[in-house]
Amino acid sequence: MRKIPVTIRKALSKDPFMKRCCICNKTGIKIDFHHNLIYAGRQCDDRLSILPLCVECHGNANDSLMKEELDWIMLVVRKLDLSQFTRSGLV
């Protein structure tokens, strides 16, 4: 796990979406920032590919069903355009 750069962390902390767990909707607890997109073998620091998870959900993030749900949230809810992460621009 690598750290999120300070500038991106500040931007994320101002985003209302990042104040609650995106899986269980818990608020008022410690929220971890989860790198959901791995590109070229590295965790991507794109603001839309980092998701807020409570500690309990973050511990289950490698479960296959949880991964699918996190991918859906990243692509549909956060509206991440994956074409910027491909050589040809085609997904």
N, C-alpha and C positions, 0 to 999 in steps of 0.2 A: 504494500500500500504506500502510495506516495502522497505527500501533502498537497492540498489545493492552494494555489498561489493566493497571497493576501488580497490582491485586487479583486479576484473572482470571489473569494470568500466574503468580502465586504458587499459585493453586488448581490450575492445569494442571501445574505442576512437581511437585506432590505426587501426581498421578494416575499410577499404574503404567502405564496404557495409553499415556501420553505419553512414555515412556522409550525407545521403539523406533519405527522407521518402520512405519507401518501398511500399507505396500505390500510392501516387501521384507524386513521384520522385522530389519533391521540394528540392532545395538545398539553402544554404545561409540563412536559417531560423533556429529558435530554434528546435532542435530535441529532443523528449522525448524517453527514452528507455522503451518499453512496455513489461512487463512479459506476455508472451502469454501462457505459460504452467502452469497449476495448478495441482500439484501432492500431494496427501495425504492432501488436504485442504490448501496447502501453495503454494505461488508463487515460481516457480523453478528458481534458479539462473544459470542454465546451459547457457553457452555463446551462444549456437545456438538457445535457446528458447526465447531469448530477441530480440525484433525487434525494428528498428528505425521508429518512427512516428512523423509527424509534429503535432503541437498542435491541429489543426483542425481535423485531422484524429484520433488522440488519443482520442478526445472527442467522436468520433463515434465508438470506438473499441468494444463496447458492443452490437452493432447492429448485428443481426444474419448473414446477408450477409457479413458484414465486418469480423466477427469471422471466417467464412468459408475461406475467402480470406487470413486472417492472418495464419490460420492453414495450408493452402496450402503452403504459403511462408515458414513457419517454417519447414514443412516436406520435401518439394521438393527442394526449392531454397537453404535453409540452410542445408538440408540433416541431420536433427536430427533423431537419432536412438532411437525410443521409447522403445526398449527392455530393456534399462538400468533403466527404470522407472516402471517395472512390477516385481512382485515376481517370476514368473516362467520364465521370459525372453521371453515370448510369448505375442504378442500384440493382 
